[in-house]
Amino acid sequence: MEQVTFRFADQQDIPELCRMRLAYFEDDFGALPEQLLTEINAQLPAYFAEHLGKDCIAPVASLPDGTLCACALLCVETKPANPFFPNGKSGTVLGVFTMPESRHKGYASKVMQMLIDWAKANDLSIVRLSATAEGKCVYEKLGFFVKEHRYTDMELKMR
């Protein structure tokens, strides 16, 4: 059985967080074009160096050698208050991922619970995520629900 430590990532984990993010992309999207991978690889280390532990929180499952086998990202924002986040503080979960050889051991649930506990302790009004079919039951067990609302989510692709 794997010996796993659950903790929050710090600056020393940046290379592993980048590796996990790229593994997540490959798992979820398949092979990406080389130019896109190059651009992502250039942005990730700088992003984590600037945001990790501040407005990007990353609970992780770490093997004894420091290799990460599961992680999640919580991007925290402060916006003008509204009925959904009356104190203006909200979070978006991104990139919940467990390496294939470490799946079905509860690691994603554990890092998500750490993320939820952090969000409560830091007074976030709401935490949102987009669930895959595989992850939906994990999130529902943790208290997330499918939100039905009168608004239609839209986006404008800029690049």
Secondary structure, DSSP 8 states (H G I E B T S, - for coil): ----EEEE--GGGHHHHHHHHHHHHHHHH-S--HHHHHHHHHHHHHHHHHHBTTTEE-EEEE-TTS-EEEEEEEEEEE---BTTBTTSEEEEEEEEEE-GGG-SSSHHHHHHHHHHHHHHHTT-SEEE----HHHHHHHHHTT------SS--------
